[in-house]
Amino acid sequence: MSACVSAVAAPAWAHGLEPIAVEFRLLGNDAAVEAIAWRRGDEIYAAAETLRALGISASTNQSEPSPLSDIAGLSYRFVEADQAVEITCASACFAHQRVRAADPEMTPLQVGVGGFLNADLVATYADEGGGQVSGAFDLGLFRPGGRGAIAWLMGAEAGALIRLDTAWTFDRPNARQSVRLGDALAPATASGAAFRFAGVQWGTEFAVDPSFVPFPLPTFSGEAAAPSVVDLYINGALQTRQRVDAGPFDLTDTPVIAGGGVAQLVVTDALGRQQNVTAPFYASPSLLRAGLTDFSVAAGATRRNFARASFDYGDAFALGAYRHGVTDWLTAEARLEVSGGASLVGAGLALARPTLGEVNVRVAHSETRLGDGQSLGMGWAWQGARFSFAIDAETTSDDFSRLGQEDTARRRAQGTIGWALGRYGALSLAAASQETTAFERVETWSLGFAPPAGRLGALAINALHVDDGEQAFTTASVTFVRPLGRRGSASTAVQSDADGISVRARAQRATPAEGGWGWRIGAAQGETRRWEAAAALRARAFEARLEAAHAAGADGLRGQFESALVWIDGATMIARPIRDSFALVDVGVAQIGVLHDRRLIGRTDQHGRLLVTGLRSYDQNRLGVSLDDLPIEASIAQDEVAVRTGARSGVRVDFAVAEGRAGEVRIVDENNDALPEGAVLVRDTDLARFPIGGDGRAYLSAVVGISTLVAEAYACRVVVTSQALDEVEPLRCVR
């Protein structure tokens, strides 16, 4: 009988290689990895995963070890006595790093179930016209996954109600998309206009992800010979600081201002050695990141006489708009409109370069029953820290037509120039010319100068000239604004025009965010005399303002009242008008200060609740409570939470405030010896910590019912009840 011997066959690359267990040491980086190496003569081979663990560039698809001598920029020596491989690596052999300058962590989206009804009532009275009452109403409904809205106006005539919008919206934050059913607004693009319609719309919605920047942010590259700190300066101001390992790196998603500028990278290693890299950049919100797509598809009927008629719709239509980032410096777009005997197709390109600025070109062709038409436009802009300019021109043929634009300008041109003059202030010049299909032409010129005014305030000098072909007028003004405290300001303006010289003065104070009074007073002297006064109140459940004015011998009054009925997750209350997102904060204790982004926004009512309005939809909002307002016997698990909710939606935020008794107790061990000073007791119910002072005494708060305290580092427990706070005898901590 023959004997059979089985063995695992070695891979082909292992023939002639001797496996050895070594320690790889990367000199200068304090990096070491214990791994299997292979040796053939004086050559050392290492696996790809070993190289990557050291931060050395290695192919992710490589299955066999590489000879170290084949890696560019790497030298090594084998220390036989230590069974170690000491590696010296130039920057070329390190793996390329991509470091994000900004990577915010977003909390999960939270949306409650509920709704709100906004009411905005306005009453006016004038000597000549008498009194009138009008209003606007806005009903919003929301739940996880969608939200609805119905808005209407109440005219001055009794019973005159006009519907504005009716829609249900499904937002998809993870896909940065939105679907809307009902009344909507078609997007404006380079070759098409925005217009109102009723139907269905699906498209990109970057607003549902505020942490994402859709336009390309500059990437700055550098090299570090050793682990270092990288400081990024934009136009001389520090923007971010990041740590990098040795080797080449790319700093991506850097926060920069729109326009052109100069970036400086300062790389500092542990020994304080620095290297500087300077590079120009240009960031344009008109572009999309490479590979990113922005689209919108809509179909329905165009809306006519918005805010004047409830159900006045025009022809049916279908629309598609598409933008795509071809590269980080070039974005292309296309648009197609089809509507009842009319159609439009358009295209455009936009590019931005540090040495050129922004350039855009767009073309469009339309076909209607009246004929075909074309449109051609282009623009060029540069926005810098000290100098900016923008020019844009568009020409169209007589029969060109766009959805949403009944009177398209035949020719239009405009330009602006701005200079930052340093200690001399700032200067701006603007000009515009437009000619309509009716051959009406309007030209406008404006000049602005803002000299420095120091701590006194702000000074502005402006001039305006308008010529419509039939008549022309020119005005010039000087305005000075001085701040008054945190929320107030006073201004004075002198204006000269064809009617003579007029002088205006105004002082005002804004209502505080947490609630309170605001006011405004003003007067003008010129061709006519005018004075005005206004008071505003922001209360817990409403906002109100009253205005009075006198001009040309006539008096007028205007009063406005805004409030909202809100219901969310079973709770109903009256609150300030809901204009975006909101949160119902429930503390459970009355008169506790509530903070929004660490700024006092109001105090809880008698039920311990406060409706916080003005949250940024889909963005991270920090809500907290003022610990100084809590009773001393109360405890709270956390005094601040991060909240993120949808547009025109609400969320309920409960702060677990536990009320109970508070008092001092004395803790002893099983030998009746006081627990030493510095020991810490941890409560099992809420993990609250209580330090022990002299003679084993500890002050306990929020004691409710029965709980157990564990003495850290002493492995003993003490049972505490609210009645124990009244006892004279010490509490025993037993094992």
C-alpha positions in Angstrom: 0.0 0.0 0.0 1.4 3.3 -0.9 1.7 6.2 1.5 0.0 9.5 0.7 1.4 12.8 2.0 -0.7 16.0 1.6 0.7 19.5 1.8 -0.6 23.0 1.0 1.0 24.1 -2.2 2.9 27.4 -1.9 1.9 30.1 -4.4 4.1 30.6 -7.4 5.6 33.9 -6.2 6.9 32.3 -3.0 9.4 30.0 -4.7 12.9 31.1 -3.6 11.6 33.4 -0.9 12.3 32.9 2.8 9.5 34.0 5.1 10.7 35.8 8.3 8.9 37.5 11.1 10.2 41.1 11.4 9.3 44.5 12.8 9.0 47.2 10.1 10.1 50.6 11.4 9.4 53.8 9.6 12.1 56.1 10.8 11.1 59.7 11.6 7.4 58.8 11.9 7.3 56.6 15.0 5.4 54.0 13.0 6.1 50.3 13.5 4.3 47.2 12.3 5.1 43.5 13.2 4.4 41.4 10.1 5.7 38.6 7.9 8.4 39.6 5.4 10.2 37.6 2.7 13.8 37.6 2.0 15.8 36.6 -1.1 19.5 37.3 -0.7 19.7 40.9 0.5 16.3 41.9 -0.8 13.3 42.3 1.5 9.8 41.8 0.2 6.7 43.2 2.0 2.9 42.6 1.5 0.7 45.4 0.3 -1.3 45.5 3.5 1.9 45.9 5.5 3.0 48.9 3.4 -0.4 50.5 3.7 -0.3 50.1 7.5 2.9 52.1 7.4 1.3 54.8 5.2 3.4 53.8 2.2 1.8 53.8 -1.2 0.8 50.3 -2.4 -1.6 49.0 -5.0 -5.0 47.8 -3.6 -5.1 45.0 -6.3 -1.6 43.6 -5.6 -1.8 40.1 -4.2 2.0 39.3 -4.0 4.6 41.0 -1.9 6.8 43.8 -3.5 10.5 44.2 -3.2 11.2 47.3 -1.1 13.9 48.4 -3.5 11.3 48.9 -6.3 9.4 51.5 -4.3 10.4 55.0 -5.5 11.8 57.2 -2.7 12.2 54.3 -0.2 15.5 53.0 1.3 15.9 50.5 4.0 18.3 48.3 6.0 17.8 45.0 7.7 18.9 44.8 11.4 19.7 41.2 11.9 20.1 41.4 15.7 16.6 43.0 16.2 15.0 41.2 13.3 13.8 44.6 12.1 13.6 46.4 8.8 14.3 50.2 9.2 12.7 52.2 6.4 13.5 55.7 5.3 10.8 57.2 3.1 10.8 60.3 1.0 7.5 62.0 0.4 7.1 60.3 -3.0 6.7 56.9 -1.5 3.9 57.8 0.9 0.3 57.2 0.1 -1.6 60.2 -1.2 -4.0 61.6 1.5 -7.3 63.4 1.0 -8.2 65.5 4.0 -11.6 67.2 4.2 -11.4 70.6 5.7 -15.0 70.6 6.7 -17.0 67.4 7.5 -19.9 68.3 9.7 -21.8 65.5 11.5 -25.5 65.8 11.1 -28.0 64.4 13.5 -30.8 62.2 12.2 -33.8 64.0 10.7 -36.8 64.2 13.1 -40.3 65.2 12.1 -43.4 65.1 14.2 -47.0 64.8 13.2 -49.1 67.9 13.3 -49.9 71.2 11.6 -50.3 74.9 12.0 -52.6 77.7 10.9 -51.0 81.1 10.5 -53.2 84.2 10.5 -51.9 87.7 9.4 -54.5 90.4 9.8 -54.0 94.0 8.7 -56.3 97.0 9.4 -55.7 100.4 7.8 -57.3 103.8 8.1 -56.7 106.9 6.0 -58.5 110.3 6.1 -59.3 110.0 2.4 -60.0 106.3 2.0 -61.5 105.3 5.3 -60.9 101.9 7.0 -60.1 98.5 5.5 -59.3 95.1 6.8 -57.4 92.4 5.0 -55.5 89.3 5.9 -53.5 86.3 4.8 -53.9 82.7 6.0 -51.5 79.8 5.7 -52.4 76.2 6.7 -49.5 73.7 7.0 -49.6 70.0 7.6 -46.6 67.7 8.2 -45.7 64.2 9.0 -42.5 62.1 8.5 -42.0 61.9 4.7 -44.1 64.8 3.5 -45.8 68.1 4.2 -48.8 70.0 2.8 -49.7 73.7 2.5 -52.8 75.8 1.6 -52.6 79.6 1.5 -55.2 82.2 0.7 -55.8 85.9 0.9 -58.7 87.8 2.3 -59.3 91.0 0.4 -60.6 94.3 1.7 -64.1 93.5 0.4 -66.2 91.2 2.7 -65.9 87.6 1.7 -63.3 88.1 -1.0 -61.0 85.1 -0.5 -58.3 84.3 -3.1 -56.5 81.0 -3.0 -52.7 81.2 -3.4 -51.0 77.8 -3.2 -52.2 74.3 -2.6 -49.5 71.6 -2.6 -48.1 68.5 -1.0 -44.3 68.0 -1.0 -42.2 64.9 -0.5 -38.6 65.7 0.3 -35.8 63.1 0.0 -32.9 64.4 1.9 -30.6 61.4 1.3 -31.0 61.8 -2.5 -31.2 65.7 -2.4 -34.4 65.6 -4.3 -38.0 66.7 -3.9 -41.4 65.8 -5.4 -44.2 68.4 -5.3 -47.9 67.9 -6.2 -50.1 70.9 -6.7 -49.0 74.6 -7.2 -45.3 75.0 -7.7 -42.7 77.3 -9.2 -40.7 76.2 -12.2 -37.0 76.8 -11.9 -35.2 79.6 -13.7 -32.1 78.6 -15.8 -29.8 80.4 -18.1 -32.1 79.9 -21.0 -35.5 79.8 -19.3 -37.6 81.8 -16.8 -39.3 80.9 -13.6 -43.1 80.7 -13.7 -46.0 79.5 -11.5 -48.0 76.4 -12.5 -50.2 73.6 -11.1 -49.2 70.0 -11.7 -46.3 67.8 -10.6 -42.7 68.6 -10.2 -39.7 66.3 -9.5 -36.1 67.4 -9.3 -33.0 68.2 -7.4 -33.3 70.1 -4.1 -29.9 71.0 -2.6 -31.7 72.9 0.3 -32.6 69.6 2.0 -28.9 69.0 2.7 -27.5 72.3 4.0 -24.1 70.7 4.8 -23.6 69.9 1.1 -22.0 72.6 -1.1 -23.0 71.8 -4.7 -20.5 74.1 -6.4 -16.9 73.1 -6.7 -14.7 74.1 -3.8 -10.9 74.5 -4.4 -8.5 71.7 -3.6 -5.1 72.6 -2.3 -2.2 70.2 -2.5 1.1 69.9 -0.6 3.6 67.6 0.8 4.7 66.9 4.4 8.1 65.3 5.1 6.8 64.2 8.6 3.5 64.3 10.5 2.6 68.0 10.4 -0.1 70.6 11.0 -1.5 72.4 8.0 -2.9 75.9 8.3 -5.0 77.2 5.4 -5.2 81.0 5.0 -7.6 82.6 2.5 -6.7 86.1 1.6 -4.6 86.3 4.7 -7.3 85.0 7.2 -7.0 81.6 8.9 -9.8 79.3 7.7 -9.0 75.8 9.0 -6.3 73.8 10.7 -5.8 70.1 10.0 -3.3 67.3 10.9 -1.7 65.3 8.1 0.7 62.3 8.0 3.9 62.4 6.1 3.6 62.4 2.3 1.6 64.2 -0.3 -1.9 65.4 0.6 -4.9 67.1 -0.9 -7.0 69.5 1.3 -10.5 69.3 0.0 -13.9 71.0 0.7 -12.1 74.0 2.0 -14.5 76.8 3.2 -13.9 79.8 0.9 -15.7 82.9 -0.1 -17.3 83.1 -3.5 -15.0 84.7 -6.1 -11.3 84.8 -6.6 -8.6 84.9 -4.0 -5.2 83.6 -2.9 -4.8 80.6 -0.6 -1.7 79.9 1.5 -0.8 76.6 3.0 1.6 76.6 5.9 2.9 73.1 6.8 4.5 72.9 10.2 6.2 69.7 11.5 6.9 68.7 15.1 10.3 70.5 15.1 8.7 73.8 14.0 10.0 73.6 10.4 7.7 75.3 8.0 7.0 75.3 4.3 4.6 77.6 2.5 2.6 76.9 -0.6 0.6 79.8 -2.3 -2.0 79.2 -5.0 -4.8 81.4 -6.6 -8.4 80.1 -6.7 -11.8 81.0 -8.0 -15.0 79.6 -6.5 -18.3 80.1 -8.4 -21.8 79.2 -7.1 -22.9 79.2 -10.8 -21.0 75.9 -11.3 -21.6 72.3 -10.2 -19.1 69.9 -8.9 -17.6 67.5 -11.4 -20.1 64.6 -12.0 -22.9 66.4 -10.1 -26.4 66.7 -11.7 -29.1 69.2 -11.1 -32.4 68.5 -12.8 -36.1 69.4 -12.8 -39.0 67.7 -14.6 -42.5 69.3 -14.4 -45.8 69.0 -16.1 -49.2 70.8 -15.6 -50.9 74.0 -16.5 -49.4 77.5 -16.2 -50.8 79.8 -13.5 -52.2 83.2 -14.4 -53.2 86.2 -12.3 -51.6 84.9 -9.2 -52.9 86.6 -6.0 -55.8 88.0 -8.1 -57.6 84.9 -9.1 -57.9 81.5 -7.4 -58.2 79.1 -10.4 -57.0 80.9 -13.5 -54.8 78.5 -15.4 -53.4 78.6 -18.9 -52.2 76.1 -21.4 -50.9 72.6 -20.4 -47.1 72.3 -20.6 -44.2 70.0 -20.0 -40.7 71.1 -19.0 -37.3 69.5 -18.4 -34.2 71.3 -17.1 -30.8 69.7 -16.7 -27.4 70.9 -15.5 -24.3 68.8 -15.1 -20.8 69.4 -13.8 -18.6 68.3 -16.7 -15.5 69.2 -14.7 -14.9 71.3 -11.6 -14.5 74.3 -13.9 -17.1 73.7 -16.6 -20.9 73.2 -16.2 -23.3 72.5 -19.1 -27.1 72.9 -19.1 -30.1 72.2 -21.3 -33.8 73.1 -21.2 -36.9 71.9 -23.1 -40.3 73.5 -22.8 -43.5 72.3 -24.7 -46.8 74.1 -24.3 -49.9 74.3 -26.5 -48.5 75.1 -29.9 -45.3 76.6 -28.5 -41.9 75.1 -27.6 -38.5 76.1 -26.5 -35.1 74.4 -26.5 -32.1 76.1 -24.8 -28.5 75.3 -23.8 -25.8 77.0 -21.9 -22.2 76.7 -20.7 -20.6 78.2 -17.6 -16.9 78.1 -16.7 -14.7 79.6 -14.0 -10.9 79.8 -13.9 -8.6 81.7 -11.4 -7.0 83.8 -14.2 -10.3 84.5 -16.0 -13.2 84.7 -13.6 -16.6 83.5 -14.6 -17.9 83.2 -18.2 -21.3 82.0 -19.3 -22.9 81.6 -22.8 -26.5 80.6 -23.4 -28.7 80.2 -26.5 -32.4 79.4 -27.0 -34.7 78.7 -29.9 -38.5 79.0 -29.6 -41.4 78.1 -31.9 -44.9 79.6 -31.6 -47.9 80.1 -33.9 -46.5 83.6 -34.6 -43.1 82.3 -35.8 -39.7 81.2 -34.7 -37.4 83.2 -32.4 -33.9 83.0 -31.0 -32.1 84.3 -28.0 -28.4 84.7 -27.4 -26.7 85.8 -24.2 -23.3 85.9 -22.5 -21.7 87.2 -19.4 -18.3 87.7 -17.8 -17.6 88.4 -14.1 -14.8 88.6 -11.7 -15.3 88.9 -7.9 -12.2 89.6 -5.8 -11.3 91.0 -2.5 -10.3 94.4 -3.8 -11.8 94.6 -7.3 -15.0 93.1 -8.9 -16.8 93.5 -12.1 -19.7 91.9 -14.0 -21.1 92.4 -17.5 -24.0 90.6 -19.1 -25.8 91.1 -22.4 -28.7 89.3 -24.1 -30.5 89.9 -27.4 -33.6 88.2 -28.7 -35.5 88.3 -32.0 -39.1 89.7 -32.2 -40.9 86.4 -32.1 -38.9 84.8 -29.3 -41.1 83.6 -26.5 -40.5 82.0 -23.0 -43.0 80.4 -20.7 -43.7 82.8 -17.8 -42.5 85.9 -19.7 -45.2 87.8 -21.7 -43.0 90.7 -22.6 -39.4 89.6 -23.3 -36.8 92.3 -23.6 -35.4 92.5 -27.1 -32.0 93.7 -25.9 -30.6 93.9 -22.4 -27.2 94.8 -21.1 -25.9 95.6 -17.7 -22.6 96.0 -16.0 -21.2 96.7 -12.5 -17.7 97.6 -11.2 -16.6 97.7 -7.6 -13.4 98.8 -5.9 -12.3 98.3 -2.3 -10.1 101.4 -1.6 -8.8 100.3 1.7 -8.7 103.2 4.2 -10.4 105.4 1.6 -13.6 103.3 1.5 -15.4 101.6 -1.4 -16.6 102.8 -4.8 -19.1 101.2 -7.1 -20.6 102.0 -10.6 -23.5 100.3 -12.3 -25.2 100.8 -15.7 -28.1 99.0 -17.4 -30.0 99.3 -20.6 -33.1 97.5 -21.8 -35.3 97.6 -24.9 -38.6 95.8 -25.0 -40.5 94.4 -28.0 -42.5 97.6 -28.0 -39.3 99.5 -28.7 -39.4 101.1 -25.2 -35.9 101.8 -24.0 -34.8 102.5 -20.4 -31.2 103.4 -19.3 -30.1 103.5 -15.8 -26.8 104.7 -14.3 -25.8 104.6 -10.6 -22.7 105.6 -8.6 -22.0 104.7 -5.0 -19.2 105.7 -2.6 -18.8 104.6 1.0 -16.1 106.6 2.7 -14.8 105.3 6.1 -16.7 106.7 9.1 -14.8 104.9 11.8 -16.7 104.0 15.0 -19.2 106.7 14.3 -21.2 104.5 11.9 -21.5 104.1 8.2 -21.6 106.8 5.5 -22.9 106.3 1.9 -23.0 108.7 -1.1 -25.2 107.7 -4.0 -26.3 109.1 -7.4 -28.9 107.7 -9.8 -29.8 108.7 -13.3 -32.8 107.1 -15.2 -33.8 107.9 -18.8 -36.8 106.2 -20.5 -36.6 108.1 -23.7 -39.4 110.4 -22.8 -38.2 111.9 -19.6 -35.1 111.7 -17.4 -34.4 112.3 -13.8 -31.4 112.4 -11.6 -31.1 112.1 -7.8 -28.2 112.3 -5.4 -28.2 111.4 -1.7 -25.9 111.3 1.3 -26.9 108.8 4.1 -25.3 108.4 7.6 -26.3 105.5 9.8 -25.1 105.2 13.4 -25.7 102.1 15.7 -27.6 102.6 18.9 -26.8 99.8 21.3 -27.2 96.1 20.3 -30.5 96.4 18.3 -30.9 100.1 17.5 -29.8 102.5 14.9 -30.3 106.1 13.8 -30.0 107.4 10.3 -30.1 110.8 8.5 -30.3 111.3 4.7 -30.2 114.3 2.5 -31.5 113.9 -1.1 -31.5 116.3 -4.1 -33.7 115.8 -7.2 -35.7 117.9 -9.6 -38.2 118.7 -6.8 -35.5 120.2 -4.6 -33.7 119.1 -1.5 -35.3 116.9 1.2 -34.0 115.7 4.5 -35.1 112.5 6.3 -34.2 111.3 9.8 -35.1 108.0 11.4 -34.4 106.1 14.6 -35.4 102.5 15.4 -34.9 99.6 17.6 -35.6 96.0 16.6 -37.7 93.7 18.7 -35.6 91.2 20.6 -35.6 87.5 19.5 -36.7 86.3 23.0 -39.7 88.8 23.0 -40.3 92.4 23.9 -40.8 95.8 22.4 -39.4 97.5 19.3 -40.1 101.0 17.9 -39.4 103.3 15.0 -39.8 107.1 14.6 -39.0 109.2 11.6 -39.6 112.6 9.9 -39.0 114.1 6.5 -38.8 117.7 5.3 -38.9 118.5 1.6 -41.6 119.2 -1.0 -44.0 117.7 1.6 -43.6 117.2 5.3 -44.0 113.7 6.7 -43.7 112.1 10.1 -44.1 108.5 11.2 -44.0 106.4 14.3 -44.4 102.7 14.9 -44.3 100.2 17.8 -43.9 96.5 17.6 -44.4 93.8 20.2 -43.2 90.2 20.0 -45.0 88.1 22.6 -45.1 84.4 23.3 -48.3 83.8 21.3 -48.3 86.6 18.7 -46.5 89.5 17.0 -48.2 92.9 16.6 -47.3 96.3 15.2 -49.0 99.6 15.1 -47.9 102.4 12.7 -49.0 106.0 12.4 -48.1 108.5 9.7 -48.9 112.1 8.7 -48.1 113.4 5.2 -49.5 116.2 3.0 -52.1 117.2 5.6 -53.5 113.6 5.8 -53.2 111.1 8.6 -53.1 107.3 8.4 -53.0 104.3 10.7 -52.0 100.7 10.1 -52.2 97.8 12.5 -51.0 94.3 12.0 -51.5 91.2 14.1 -49.9 87.8 13.4 -50.4 84.5 15.3 -50.5 80.8 14.8 -52.5 77.9 16.1 -50.1 74.9 16.3 -50.7 71.2 17.1 -48.0 68.6 17.2 -47.8 65.1 18.7 -51.0 65.6 20.7 -50.2 69.1 22.0 -52.0 72.3 21.0 -51.0 75.8 21.6 -51.1 79.4 20.4 -47.7 80.7 19.2 -45.9 83.3 17.0 -46.4 82.9 13.3 -44.6 79.8 11.8 -42.4 80.9 8.9 -40.1 77.9 8.7 -39.3 75.0 11.0 -40.1 74.9 14.8 -39.7 72.8 17.9 -42.0 72.3 20.9 -39.6 72.3 23.8 -41.0 70.6 26.9 -39.0 71.1 30.1 -41.7 70.4 32.6 -40.8 73.4 34.8 -42.2 76.9 34.3 -40.1 80.0 33.6 -37.0 78.1 32.4 -34.9 79.9 29.8 -34.7 78.1 26.5 -31.7 78.7 24.2 -31.5 78.4 20.4 -27.9 78.1 19.3 -26.9 79.2 22.8 -29.0 82.4 22.5 -31.9 83.0 24.8 -35.1 82.7 22.8 -37.8 82.7 25.5 -39.0 81.1 28.7 -41.4 78.1 29.3 -45.0 78.7 30.2 -46.9 77.5 33.2 -47.0 74.0 31.7 -43.2 74.0 31.2 -43.3 74.3 27.4 -42.1 76.8 24.8 -42.7 76.7 21.0 -39.4 77.8 19.4 -39.9 79.2 15.9 -37.3 80.2 13.3 -35.4 76.9 13.2 -33.3 76.4 10.1 -34.9 73.6 8.1 -32.8 70.5 7.5 -29.9 72.2 9.3 -28.5 71.4 12.7 -30.1 73.6 15.4 -28.9 73.4 19.0 -31.6 73.7 21.6 -30.9 74.0 25.3 -32.1 75.1 28.7 -30.6 77.6 31.1 -29.3 75.6 34.1 -29.3 78.7 36.2 -33.1 78.7 36.1 -33.6 75.1 37.2 -34.6 74.5 40.8 -31.6 73.4 42.9 -33.3 70.0 43.7 -33.8 69.3 39.9 -31.5 67.3 37.7 -31.4 67.0 33.9 -29.8 64.3 31.8 -28.5 66.8 29.2 -29.0 70.6 28.9 -28.5 70.8 25.1 -29.5 68.7 22.2 -29.0 68.9 18.4 -32.2 69.0 16.4 -32.8 68.7 12.7 -36.3 68.9 11.2 -37.9 69.4 7.8 -39.1 72.5 6.1 -42.4 74.0 7.5 -42.4 71.1 10.0 -42.0 70.7 13.7 -40.5 68.3 16.2 -41.1 67.8 19.9 -38.0 68.0 22.2 -38.4 66.7 25.8 -35.7 67.6 28.3 -35.9 64.9 31.1 -35.9 67.2 34.1 -36.3 65.2 37.3 -37.6 67.0 40.3 -37.2 65.7 43.8 -35.8 66.5 47.2 -32.3 67.6 47.9 -30.2 67.5 51.0 -27.0 66.4 52.7 -26.2 62.9 53.9 -23.3 61.3 55.6 -21.9 58.0 54.2 -20.0 55.5 56.2 -18.6 52.0 55.4 -19.3 48.7 57.2 -16.9 49.7 60.0 -18.7 53.0 60.6 -15.8 55.0 59.1 -16.6 57.9 56.9 -15.9 57.4 53.2 -12.9 59.4 52.3 -13.0 62.9 50.7 -12.8 62.8 46.9 -14.8 59.5 46.5 -17.7 59.7 44.0 -21.2 58.2 44.3 -23.0 57.3 41.1 -26.8 56.9 41.1 -28.1 53.9 39.2 -31.3 55.5 37.9 -29.7 58.4 35.9 -25.9 58.0 36.4 -25.8 61.3 38.3 -22.5 61.8 40.1 -22.1 63.2 43.7 -18.6 63.9 45.1 -18.0 63.2 48.8 -16.5 66.0 50.9 -15.2 66.1 54.4 -16.4 63.6 57.0 -18.1 61.5 54.4 -20.7 64.1 53.6 -22.3 64.4 50.1 -25.0 66.7 48.8 -27.7 64.8 46.8 -30.2 66.3 44.5 -33.3 65.1 42.6 -33.9 62.3 45.1 -37.2 60.6 44.2 -38.4 57.2 45.5 -35.7 54.6 46.1 -32.3 54.6 44.3 -28.9 53.0 44.8 -25.6 54.9 44.9 -22.4 53.1 44.0 -19.2 54.3 45.5 -16.6 54.2 42.7 -13.3 52.4 43.6 -14.8 51.1 46.9 -17.2 48.4 45.5 -19.9 49.3 48.0 -23.5 50.4 47.6 -25.9 52.6 49.6 -29.6 52.7 49.3 -31.2 56.2 49.4 -34.8 57.2 49.8 -36.3 60.7 50.0 -37.0 60.0 53.7 -33.3 59.4 54.3 -32.6 63.1 53.8 -34.5 63.8 57.1 -32.6 61.2 59.2 -29.7 62.1 61.5 -28.1 58.7 61.3 -25.5 58.1 58.6 -26.1 55.9 55.6 -24.1 52.7 55.4 -22.3 51.7 52.2 -22.2 47.9 52.1 -20.4 45.5 49.8 
